[in-house]
């Protein structure tokens, strides 16, 4: 007995910490450790020597699980583990070091300070916290928004409200997000997707600003210390981070907005062999990571030094348990899996035909209502867009949609057939295994790469501020600067950029599939051409909310376009077009007709830069919809002329609702405010422009 605390044998399940009537139970897996000790500091005694509880294998070990129950332990203690075992990285592959105090992989929170505060205690002090306090969810339940009705908005917790222009009481925090809910609700999105919110060390970056010499931050956070502990410095009060996160989720649910997390299970913050041991490496390196079978070097399919052994039963169970925790205890609605193709790799790094972890996440009953979205590639060259999984629950970031739409809107040759396929829901990728257009998460921009404003303003990346001499970031941006690199005062170039941004938005929001927007694109946010702002914890990455007023016309355009999609089921199909795909580029079907210029058949040749299509509202099940005629000109310098076809329903007439060439407010209008357009009329579409007509019922004489 140590003070009033009495150690008892405890239970091997569940892993992590459990509060019981008898006391606090601790359980941790380690197959290869020779000895394990629980290290504890009591509340108010963090400066004093910690209490150490050695675990006797005869009493405190069941199979490969070490466990102990502390009776009489007070709330608020911090804990960690010391493990002793073989240290032979190039032989057995083990990395034990009895000096390190390791994080519990199942920890729910870490002791931490404000953003940017140094964390020398990682590895040297107990800093795992226990969730003692009950939480009142006040009846909150998952929203279960149908995937076809979903519009995703990707944002960074800190960057969304850190800029002074955000004018929030708690900038850069979960509470700061709550203060922006009304804006997001009015914008019309149905789900926010948060860049990583699990604990990471923002000070781990090894690069410096080349101008100031200041160290840069790991701003994005794709470097997890743990998989289930929300980042304390994203809370206005680090001590109450769990409740503050829950408050945020509850507030978004009340506004009808789901919350998704960008989760990183492909690697950890421990990095390669010279990285800092904080948890997995010191617990069981050969279990948690992929190692070369001969040299025991880390296999690096993540580009970050190590790769998690996701299909090992132990790691697989950890991933499943963490996702269940986020769903059950934190009410999270969905997950986007970073570099998800690593989930398809076996114990030797080879690609598995039916990866167990991919299967179990799709079939797990607790996660059955959660959205699961794969970034279907990895840094090892594995690209699985369209074939990540045969399980229809798995949606994918459709990188093909991004690239094909960008190529068309840069005037590249041979892009019209690909554009038609993407608009129609990417049947070439998702038609098999009972999948649908809803398996495609359509996006043009994300946190990774140019913003939408930069996509039309830069030909090349401008990443010098990252301290890597512009070597970092993708060189293949599929962008066009519209005639001048970066900022310009040329009115013709500025008008072209505005037109292109609006045309991009129309293609994204009116295509079949699930659209995703990057935060700030709706009002023209720029990163000055930086396409890899992972280290930019400054105005480069922070959302400048003054742009919402400066570019209010663009914000209005996005808001009304989102409303158009939400008001019309014809843009939210859950099935592919009839007959579409049987012939490679079907000219017509009962659902859609493709057109070229001047009432001609579509031109699928490599020289073509134009495409139009007629969506037939009568094809919508249950309640017939309005018809829509969409005209696109992907030429950089040549106008296009389209002839307006007759509406499929003779009782209807055409009105123009979108013209990306027109000044605001004529660029987008409600149908009742749209200008009438006659059948057979020739409409001129400017280069990089788009026009949309809607067929509404004719007014009957009284």
N, C-alpha and C positions, 0 to 999 in steps of 0.2 A: 504494500500500500504506500502511495506517495501522497502525503497530505490526506485529504479526504477522498482521494481518487483510488478506487480499488480495481485492478485489472482482472478480468475474467476471460475464459477461453473465447467466448463470442461465437459467431456463426460465419460460415464461408459465403453465405448469400443473404442479401444481394451484394454485389461488388460495390465498392464506394462506402458511403456512410449512411447508416440508418438509425433514426431515433427510435428507441424502444422503451417500454416501461422500466426495463432494468438499467438502461443507460444508453451510451452511444456505441454502436457497433461499427468497427472498421474492418474492411476486407479488401485485399489487393492481390491480383494475380502476379506470380513470378515463378516460372518453371525452373530457372537455372540459378537463382540466388542461393547461396549457402546459408545466409542468415539475414533476417529482416528486423528492423526496429521501428516502432512508431515514435515519432518525435513531436512533442506538443509544447506550445507556450500558452499560458493561461491569460485571460483578458487582463490588461493593465500590467502585465509582466513581460512584455516583449523584449525589454532591454536586459532581462535576466536570463540566466542559462536555462535552456529548455529542459523539459522532463523527457526522459528517454525510457521507453518501454520495450525491452527486447522480447521478441516473439519466439517462444520455445517450440520447435517443430513438433515435439510430442504432444503439445497442448494447443498450440495456436496455428496449426496447419492442417488443412484437409485437401488432399490431392496437391494441386499446384496453387492453392489459394491460402494466403496467410491472413489471419484474422484475430481480432481482440475486441473485447467489450470493456469500456471504461465506465465503471459505476461511480456516480457522484461527480462526474466531470461537469463544470459549469458551462453555460452557454457562452459563446463568443470566443472559444479557444481556437487556435490555429494549429494546423497539423501538417506533417509531411512524413516521408519515410527515408531511412538509410538502409541500403542494401549492400551486402558484401558477397562477392563471388569472383569467378575468374575474370581477369582483365587481359584479354589476348585478342585484340581487334583483328589482327591479320592471320590468326590461327583458328580459334574456335568462333571468333566473331563477337565475343562477349566484351562488354564495356563497363564492368562493375567498378565502382569507386566508393568506398565506404565513407568518404568525406562529404559527398554530395547529399543534400536534403532534397528529395525528389517530390515532384507534384504527383498527386493522385490523379490518374487519367479520368476518374469519375468525379472529380471535384466540381462543385456547382458554382463556386466563386473563389476569387483570390483577393488577398489583402493587397491593395494598390492605392496609389495616390493620384494626383491630377495628371492630365495629359502632359507628356514630356518629362515628367519627373523620373530621375534615374532609378533603376531597380536593382541595386547591387545585391539585394537579399535573395534574388532568384538563385536557387541552388545552395544557398548558405543558411537560410532560415526557414522555419515552417511558415507557409503563407496560404495554405488552403483553408477556406472558411466553410462553415456548415450552415445550411438553410434551416434555421430554428423557427422562424416566425410563420404562422399560418397566414394565408392571404385570402381576402374576400373577393371572389370574382364577380359577385353580384349578378349571378345568373348568366355570365358571358358564355357563349357557345360559338363553335366554329361557324363561319358564314356559309361555307360550302358553295361559293359562287361557281356556277357552271363554267367549265374551262372555256367554252365558246363565247361566254359573255365577259371574259376577263381582259383587262387592259393593264399591263404591268408597267410600273414606273420605277426604274432602278436609281437608287440614291445612296450616298455616303452619309452616315449618321452625323459625323463631325462636320463635313463640308457643307451639308445642306443648310445649316443655320449658324456657322461660325463667323461668316462675314458680318461686319457691323450693320450692313444694310438689311440683314434679316430682321433686326429689331425685335428680338425675342428676349425673354428674361433669363433663359438658360441656354445660351448658345452652345452648339456642338454636342448636344446631349439628347437622350431619349425624350426628356421633357421639352426640349427645343422642337423636336418633331411634332409633339402634340400641339404646339402653338401654330403649326403650319397645316393642321388637318383641314381647316376650312378652305384654304387655298387649293389643296389637293382634291377635296370633294367637289369644288366648283370646276376644277379642270376636267373632272369626269373619270379619272382613273379608278380602277377597282382593286388594285393591289400594289403595295410597295414592296420592292425587293431590295433588302439592305445588304450592302457590301459587308464583308466579314465583321461580326460583332462579338466573336469569341475572343478571349484574352490573347493578346500578342504584345510584343515589346516594340513600341514605336521607335525606340532608340537604337535598334539593332543595325540600322542601315550603316554601311561603311563608306558612303560617298559624301562629298562636300560640295557646296555651292561654289562654282569656280570663280565667281565674282567676289563674294563676301568671305568665303572660306568657312562659313558656318556649316556644321554637320546637318545632313538631311535626315528626314524621318522616314520610317516605313509607314506611310500615310494610309495606304489602302488596307493593310492588315492581312494580306494573304500569307500569313506565317504563324499559324496557331500554336500557342503554348498548350492549350487544352481545347477540346471539342464541345464542352458543355457549359463553360463559365462565361457569362456575358461580360464584356469589357467594362471594368469598374470606372475608367476615366470617361466613358460615355454616359455616365450618370452624374446628375447634379450633386449627388452625395454618394461617394463610392461605397459607403457602408450599407446603403439601401438599394444597391444596383438591381437585385433580383425583383424587388417590388416596383422599382421605377420602370424596369422593362415590362413588367406585367401591366402596370398602369398605362404604358404606351399602347400595348396590344389591345387592351380593353377599350381605350379611347378610339383607336382606329376602327375596331369592330362596331362601335356605336355609330360611327360615320359610314358604315357599310364598306369599309376598305380592309382587305385581307393583308396579312403580313407574311412575307416570305424571307428566308435567310439564304444568303450566299454562303454555303458551307464548304470547308476545305478539309477533305479527308485524304487527299492525295500525298501530302507531305506534312512535316511539322517544322517548328522553329528551330529544332536542334541542328538542322543543316547537315553538312557532310561530316567527314571524320574529324575535322578540326573545329567543328561547331561546339556550342555550349550545351552541356548535358543538363537538362532540367527535369526530364520525366522518362519517356519511353526508352531511350537509349540505356539509361541506368537501371531500368526495371527488367527488360528482357529484349536486348537489341536484335537478336536473331529471330524473334517472334514478330515484332512490330514493324520491321523494315525489310525491304527486298535487298539481299546481299548477293554479290557474285559468288557462286558456289566454290570457286577456287581461291580467289584473292580475298574474299570477304569485304571487298570494297562496296560502297553503297551504289546500287543501281539507281540512276538519276533520270527517271522519266518525267519528273516534275520541273526540271530546270532550276531547282532550288537546293540541290545537294543530296537530298534523300527522297525515297519513295515509300509510302506506307504499304505494308503487306496486307492489302485490304481483303483478300480472299482467304487469309488464314482464319480459322474459326474464332480465335481470340479477338483479333482485330475486327472481324466481321460482327461479332457480338457487341463490341464496344461501339461501333458505328450505329448499329441498330438501337442499342440502349440510349445513346445520345439523342438520336432523332425522336425516339419515344418520349424522352424527357422534354424536349422542346415542344412537342405536340401536347402531351398530357399536362405538364406542370406550367408551361409558359404559353400555351394556346396558339402556337405558331401554326400558320395555315399551309405552308409549303416550303420547298427547298430547291435551290439551284446548286448543282454539284460542280464545283470548280474542277477543271481538267478531269472530267468524269471517266474518260477512257481508261484512266489508271484503275478504275474499279473493274475493268475487264481483264486485267493482267493477273496471271497465276503466280505461284511462289517463285518461279524462276524468271518472271517478267514476260513470259510468252502470253499471247492473246488467247483467252479461253472462249470456246464456242458458246457456253452457257454459264457465265460467271455466277457463282453462288450468291455473292453480295448483291448483284444487280437483281437477281431473281427474288431474294428474300425481301428486299426493299419494295419490290412491286407487289408482293403477295402478303406482306405483313398486315394483319387485321387492324392493328392499332393505327397504322399509317394510311389506312385505306381511303380516308377523306382528304389526305394531304396531297397537294400538287408536288410532283417530283420531276425536275427539269435537269437534263444533262447538258453540260458543255462537252459535246461529244468528240473531243480530241485531247491529246496530251502533248507534252514537250518532247516526247520520244518519236514523234512523227506519225503516231496512230491517229487516223482521221475517220470517225465513224458516223458522220452526219448521214442520217437516213437508215442506218443499220446498227445503232447503238444497242438496241434491245428489241426483241420480238414482243415483249410485253406492252400492251397498248397503253398502260398507265404512264409509261415513260415519255415525256415530251422532250424536245431537244432545241437548244439554240440552233437555229437554222443558218449556219454560216454561208450556205449556198444562196439563201435569200439576200443576205447582206451584200455578198460579192456581186451577184447578178444584177441587183437593182443599182448598185453603185456603178457598175460597168455601163449599164444602159444610160444612166444619167451623167456619164462622162463622155457620151458619144462614141463609145467603142463599137467596132463592127461586130456583127453576128450575134447580137444580144437579144433580139426580139423574140426568138423562140424560147429562150431561157426566161425572159421576163414574163411571158404568157404563162409558163409553167409555175413560176413563183406566185403570180397573182391568183392562179387557180388553186392554190393550196399545196403545191409541190407533190403532186401525185407520183412523180417518179421516185420520190423518197419514202412516202408514207402510205402508199396504197395497199401494201401487203400486210398480212397478219392482223387484219381487222382494224388497222390504224386509220386515222382520218386527218383532215387539215388541222385539227386541234393538236396534233402531235408536233406541229411546227410552231416554235416560238419565233415569230418574224421580228427582225430588228435591223436597223441600218447603222446605228451607233450604240456604243455601250461605254462603260468606264474605260475600257481598254481600246485605245485608238483616238482618232480625231472626234471632237464634238461635231454636231451637224453643221454649225456655223463654220468650223474650221475645214470641214470636208469640202466646202465650196470655196474656200479661201486660200488653200495651201496645196501645192504639189508635193512638197517634201516635209518630213518631220523636222521640228526645231526643238531639239531636246538637250541643248547644251547645259541648261540649268540643272539637269540631272547629274552632272558631274562625271559623265562617262564619254565625253567628247563626241556626243551625238551617235555613239555606236549602238545604244539601246533602242528598243522600240522597233516595230515592224517597218520594213522599207516598202512593203506592198500595201499602200493605203487605198489604192483604187480611188484616187481623188483628183479633182481638177480645180485650179484656183480661179477659174472664170475669167482669166485674162491678166491677173496681177498677183504676185505672191504677197499674201498678208494684207495689212491695212492699206486702204486706198481711198481717195476722194473722188475717183472717177464715177460719175453718176450712172453710166451705162453698165459698168461692171457691178456696181452695187445693186442695180435693178435686176441684173441677171442672177446674182447670188440669192436675192430674196425670192425670185421666181423658182429657182432650183430647190431651195429649202422647202417651199410650199409644195412643189411637185413631189419631192421625196416624201413629205408627210402624207399626201394623198395616196401614193402607192402603198405606203406602210399601213395606213388605217383602213383602206378599202380592199386590201388583199385578204384572201381567206387564210386562216391561221390565227394565232394569238399574238397581237402586237405588243412590243415592248419599247418604251421610250427611255432615253437617258435624261436624268434630271437636268433641267435648264435649257435643253434643246428647244423647248416650246417658246422661249423668249431670247434665243440667240446667244447663249453662253459660249464664250471662246476660251481656249487654253493657250492662245498665242501660237498655235501650231505644235504644241507639245502633244505627242501621241502616246506617251507612256508616263503619265504624271503620278506614278506610284509613290514618289518621294517628295511631292510638292505640297507640303502642309502650309499653304499660303494662298494668296489671291488667285494663283493659277488654277487651283482646284476648288476653292471655296465658291459657292454659288453667290453671284452678285445680284441681289434682289432688286437693285435699281434698274436692271435691264427689263424687269417685268413691266415697269412703267415706260421706260424708254422705247421698248419694242412691244408696246401693248397691242399693236395691230397684229403682230405675229402671234402673240399669246391668244388673242381673240380667234385667229384662224385655227389654231390647234384645238382650242376649247370647242368650237363649233363643229370641227371635223370629228372630234371624239363623240360629240353628241349625235352627229349624223350616224356614226357606226352603231352607237348604243340604241338608237331609235329604230333601226332597220335590220331585221333578222337576215336579210338577204346577204349582208356582209359577214354573217356569223354562222355560216354553214357548218354542219357537223359531218357532211358527206361530200364526196367528190362529185363533180358534174357528171351527169349521165353521158356515157359514150366518150367522155373526155379521156384521152390517153389511148384509146383503142387504135386510132390513127394518130400518128405522132403529134400532129398539130391540127386537131379537128377544127374545121372552119365554123361549124355550127353544131349545136346540140339543143335538146329541149330546155336547157338552162342558160346557155351563154352563146353568143355569136361573136366571132372575131372579125374585125374589119381593117382594111387598109385605107389609104387616102382616096378621096374622090369616089366613094361608094364602091371601091374595088375590094376584092378578096385581100386578106392580110398578106403582106409581103414578108416571107420568112427568110429571105436571102441575107447574106452577110452584109450587103450594102444598105439594108433597110435600117431606119432609125425611128420608125413610127409604128404605133399600134393603137387600135381602138377596140372596145368590146362593149357589148350590150348584155346587161344582166336582166334576165326575164323574171319579173316579180311573180308571175303565175306559177313558177316552179317551186315557190316556197310552200312547204307543207302547211296544212291547217288553214292559215289565213293568207290569202294572196297579198303580195307586196307591191310597192311601186317598182317600175322599171328604171334602170339607170344606164346611161351611155357615157362611157369614160374615154377621153381622147388624150393620148400621150405623144409628145414630140421629144425624142432623145437626141435630136440634131443640135450641134453646138452653134450653128449659124444659119440654118435654113428653115423658114417657116413651113408648116404643114397645113394642108387643107383637107378637112373631112366633110363628107356629106352626111347630113342627119338622116338616119333611117326612120321609118314609121314606127311608132310605139306598137308593141305586140298587141296591146289592148286598144281598139279603135275609140273607146270612150275616154281615152287619156290624151293629154297634150304635153309637150316638152317645155320645161323651164330650165334656165341655166342657174345652177346653184353654186358652182365653183369655177373660177377663172384665175389661175395663179399669175396671170399677166396683169390683171386689173389691180388698181390701187384699192386699199381698204376704204370703205367697207364693201366694195363691189367684188372683192376676191372670193368671198363666201357669204351666202345668204340662206335663210330658210326658204323652203319651196314656195311658200305663199308670197315671198318678196322677190322671187326670181323673175328674170326677164323671159318672156315667151320666145320660143325658138320654133320655127316651122319645119315640118318634115320636108326633106329635100334641100334645105338651106345649106350652103357651104360655109363652114366655120374655119377661120384662120387661127392656127395655134402657133404662137411664137416659139423660137428655139428654146428647148428645155422647159416648155410650158405644158400645162395640163388644163383640161376643161371637163366639167362633169355636168350632165343634164339629168333631170329627174322627170319622170312621167307622172303627172297628177291628173285626177279626174277633171273632165271639162265641167265648167259651170253650166248647169241646166237652166233654161229660161223658166221664170216663175209663171 
